Amino acid sequence: MRRIGEHFVTCGQMKLLEQRADADGLSYYQMMENAGTGAARFILELAVYRDAVKEDAGKVQAAGFRAAEENIAGVFAPKSAPAGVAGILRGDIITPVKDSAGKAYIFCGKGNNGGDGFVVARLMSDAGYDITVVLVEGRPKTTDAITNFELLKNRPIKILDMDSNNRALMELDGIPDIIVDAMYGTGFHGRLESNGLKAAIYINRYARKTIDGKPETPVIVVSLDIPSGLGGDLVDERELDENAITAHYTLTFHARKPVHLQKFAQKYCGEISVVDIGIDEERLWNVAF
């Protein structure tokens, strides 16, 4: 994982890179596993770091956990992370943080962005989190997302389906420590509707609610790839859906997308980091397929 840089790809280029990577031996399933694992590592490290600095004279910055603390860079680089952070995820092996690490709600769509969320749910559950997965548009529809959803079955993960249960959001019990937005990724266009809009309104209650400019609830909101409601190639503010998720952190996969460069999108994306999913872009652009 690396901090935001200058490199970006359009959503069309990203789709082509994924196709070439799959043809070259890096399967779509492995890319999803890499994306979810990188995102889970970030979230787990961030949560432990936040708890550590909260114990140290309240050094967490008031405005939405925007990474302004002196040592926050440790969140992005395990080698420089605070004591106790880097050991949470070692490769694919996860050690529980503690008996009950906290509570997380993970909102998943029916496509591959939701599949990334299922990987995060599995790994955070293995790390000791009390996980509730909210299926925003019902059960997953893509092959790899279905596979990762099935892997949740033998874990103590609660599943709520907004498609079949119109009271699903009411069954979310209490205030979570972390909310993960894995509803819509680079394929999203237009505006949030129906359950997606309801879920965004619910999430933004925690992301935006403040008292005198300070967060009312200590909830971290993390979006995977793109905050749901923003299109990856969005560059015209007039097309912006103001109901889009307002994330504290956005973890985008492989490279930034055009929307991440837009000034008007900053308040929705929060702090942006790039998760390496294994794509060797330079080589793939120069290999004949």
C-alpha positions in Angstrom: 0.0 0.0 0.0 1.3 3.4 -0.8 0.3 7.0 -0.2 -1.4 8.9 -3.0 0.8 9.8 -5.9 0.5 11.3 -9.3 -0.4 8.1 -11.2 -4.0 7.4 -12.2 -5.9 5.3 -14.7 -9.4 5.7 -16.1 -12.0 3.1 -15.3 -11.8 1.8 -18.9 -8.1 1.4 -18.6 -8.5 -0.3 -15.3 -10.9 -2.8 -16.8 -8.4 -3.6 -19.6 -5.6 -4.0 -17.1 -7.6 -6.5 -15.1 -8.4 -8.4 -18.3 -4.8 -8.5 -19.3 -3.7 -9.5 -15.8 -6.2 -12.3 -15.8 -5.0 -13.5 -19.2 -1.4 -13.3 -17.8 -2.1 -15.5 -14.8 -3.2 -13.1 -12.1 -6.8 -14.3 -11.7 -9.8 -12.0 -11.0 -10.2 -14.0 -7.8 -6.6 -13.3 -6.7 -7.0 -9.6 -7.5 -10.1 -9.5 -5.3 -8.3 -11.4 -2.5 -5.3 -8.9 -2.8 -7.7 -5.9 -2.7 -9.6 -7.2 0.3 -6.4 -8.2 2.2 -4.8 -4.9 1.6 -7.9 -3.0 2.7 -8.3 -5.2 5.8 -4.6 -4.6 6.7 -5.1 -0.8 6.4 -8.3 -0.8 8.5 -6.9 -3.0 11.3 -3.7 -1.0 11.6 -5.7 2.2 11.5 -8.0 1.0 14.3 -5.2 0.0 16.5 -3.3 3.2 15.9 -6.4 5.2 16.6 -6.9 3.4 19.9 -3.2 3.9 20.8 -3.2 7.7 20.2 -6.6 8.1 22.0 -4.9 6.8 25.1 -2.1 9.4 24.6 -3.7 12.6 25.7 -6.3 12.7 23.0 -4.0 13.3 20.0 -6.6 12.2 17.4 -7.5 15.2 15.4 -11.1 16.3 15.9 -12.2 16.7 12.3 -13.2 13.2 11.2 -9.9 11.3 11.8 -8.2 13.1 8.9 -4.7 11.8 9.1 -2.9 14.8 10.5 -1.1 13.3 13.5 2.6 13.4 13.4 3.1 9.7 13.1 0.0 8.7 11.1 2.2 7.6 8.2 2.8 4.5 10.2 -0.7 3.4 9.3 0.3 3.1 5.7 3.7 1.4 6.1 3.8 -1.6 8.5 7.6 -1.3 9.0 7.1 2.1 10.6 3.8 1.4 12.3 3.4 1.9 16.0 4.2 -1.0 18.3 1.5 -3.7 18.2 0.2 -2.6 14.8 2.4 -4.4 12.3 1.8 -7.7 13.9 -2.0 -7.8 13.2 -1.6 -9.0 9.7 1.5 -11.0 8.7 1.1 -12.0 5.1 -2.2 -13.9 5.0 -2.0 -14.9 8.7 -4.1 -12.9 11.1 -3.8 -12.8 14.8 -6.8 -11.6 16.9 -6.3 -8.1 18.3 -8.2 -9.2 21.4 -11.3 -11.2 22.4 -13.5 -8.4 21.1 -11.7 -6.0 18.9 -14.7 -3.9 18.1 -17.7 -3.7 15.9 -17.8 -3.2 12.2 -20.6 -2.8 9.6 -19.7 -3.7 6.1 -22.1 -2.6 3.4 -21.7 -4.7 0.3 -23.2 -4.4 -3.2 -24.0 -7.3 -5.5 -20.9 -6.9 -7.7 -17.2 -7.2 -7.3 -16.9 -4.2 -5.0 -19.1 -6.1 -2.7 -16.8 -9.1 -3.2 -13.9 -7.0 -1.9 -16.0 -6.2 1.1 -16.6 -9.9 1.8 -12.9 -10.4 1.9 -12.5 -7.6 4.4 -15.4 -9.0 6.5 -13.8 -12.4 6.6 -10.3 -11.1 7.6 -11.7 -8.6 10.2 -13.8 -11.4 11.7 -10.7 -13.6 12.0 -9.0 -10.7 13.7 -11.6 -10.6 16.4 -14.1 -8.0 15.1 -17.9 -8.4 15.6 -18.9 -8.2 11.9 -22.3 -7.4 10.4 -22.5 -7.6 6.6 -25.3 -5.6 5.0 -26.3 -6.8 1.6 -27.6 -3.6 0.0 -29.0 -5.2 -3.2 -29.4 -8.8 -2.2 -27.0 -11.7 -2.6 -23.9 -11.2 -4.9 -24.2 -11.8 -8.6 -20.6 -12.1 -9.9 -18.7 -15.4 -9.6 -15.8 -14.3 -7.4 -18.1 -12.3 -5.1 -20.3 -15.3 -4.7 -17.2 -17.4 -3.8 -16.1 -15.0 -1.1 -19.6 -14.6 0.2 -19.8 -18.4 0.7 -16.6 -18.2 2.8 -18.4 -16.1 5.4 -20.8 -18.9 6.3 -18.6 -20.7 8.9 -17.7 -17.5 10.7 -19.7 -15.6 13.4 -20.8 -13.0 10.9 -24.3 -11.6 10.9 -25.8 -11.1 7.5 -28.6 -8.6 6.9 -30.3 -8.4 3.5 -31.9 -5.1 2.6 -33.4 -6.6 -0.6 -35.5 -9.1 1.4 -35.8 -7.3 4.7 -37.0 -3.7 4.6 -36.2 -3.4 8.3 -32.5 -4.5 7.9 -31.0 -1.1 8.8 -33.2 -1.0 12.0 -31.6 -4.3 13.1 -28.1 -2.8 13.2 -27.5 -2.8 16.9 -25.6 0.1 18.5 -22.8 2.4 17.2 -20.0 0.6 15.3 -16.4 1.4 15.5 -15.9 1.0 11.7 -18.1 1.2 8.7 -16.8 -0.1 5.4 -18.5 1.1 2.2 -18.2 -1.7 -0.5 -21.4 -1.0 -2.3 -20.4 0.4 -5.7 -17.1 0.6 -7.4 -15.8 1.8 -10.8 -18.8 0.5 -12.7 -21.2 2.9 -11.0 -22.8 5.7 -13.0 -25.7 8.1 -12.2 -27.2 8.6 -8.8 -27.9 6.5 -5.8 -31.4 5.1 -5.7 -33.5 2.8 -3.6 -31.5 0.7 -1.1 -28.2 2.3 -2.1 -29.6 5.7 -1.2 -31.0 4.4 2.1 -27.6 2.9 3.0 -25.7 6.0 2.1 -28.0 8.2 4.3 -27.5 5.7 7.1 -23.7 5.7 6.8 -23.5 9.5 6.4 -25.3 10.0 9.7 -22.0 8.8 11.2 -19.6 10.3 8.7 -21.1 13.8 8.7 -22.7 14.3 12.1 -20.8 16.7 14.3 -21.2 18.9 17.3 -19.3 22.2 17.1 -17.2 20.9 14.3 -16.2 17.7 16.2 -17.3 14.2 15.4 -20.2 13.2 17.6 -19.4 9.5 17.3 -16.0 8.0 16.9 -16.9 6.0 13.8 -14.3 5.5 11.0 -15.9 5.3 7.6 -13.7 3.6 4.9 -14.7 3.4 1.2 -13.3 0.7 -1.0 -12.0 2.0 -4.4 -14.5 4.9 -4.7 -17.0 6.4 -2.2 -20.4 4.9 -3.4 -22.3 7.5 -5.3 -19.3 8.9 -7.1 -18.4 7.6 -10.6 -14.8 6.7 -11.1 -14.4 8.9 -14.2 -16.5 11.8 -12.8 -14.9 15.1 -13.5 -17.9 17.4 -13.7 -19.2 18.7 -10.4 -22.6 19.3 -11.9 -23.0 15.5 -12.2 -22.2 14.9 -8.5 -24.6 13.1 -6.3 -24.5 15.0 -3.0 -25.8 11.9 -1.2 -22.6 10.0 -2.0 -20.8 8.5 0.9 -18.6 10.9 2.8 -15.6 8.7 3.8 -12.8 9.5 6.2 -10.6 7.2 4.1 -10.8 5.9 0.5 -8.7 2.8 -0.4 -8.4 2.7 -4.2 -7.1 -0.4 -6.0 -4.0 -0.3 -8.1 -4.1 3.4 -9.0 -6.2 6.5 -8.5 -9.2 7.1 -10.8 -10.0 10.5 -12.3 -12.6 11.3 -9.7 -9.8 11.1 -7.0 -8.1 14.1 -8.6 -11.1 16.4 -8.4 -11.2 19.1 -5.8 -14.9 18.8 -5.4 -14.5 15.1 -4.5 -12.1 15.7 -1.7 -14.7 15.9 1.0 -16.2 12.6 -0.1 -12.9 10.7 -0.5 -11.2 11.9 2.7 -7.6 10.6 2.9 -6.8 8.5 -0.2 -4.4 5.5 -0.3 -3.6 3.1 -3.1 -3.7 -0.6 -2.5 -1.5 -2.8 -4.6 -3.4 -5.7 -6.0 -0.6 -7.3 -8.0 -1.0 -5.7 -11.4 2.3 -5.0 -13.2 0.9 -2.2 -15.3 4.1 -1.2 -17.1 4.7 -4.7 -18.3 1.0 -5.4 -19.2 0.9 -2.3 -21.4 3.9 -3.6 -23.4 2.9 -7.2 -23.8 0.9 -8.4 -26.8 -2.3 -10.3 -25.9 
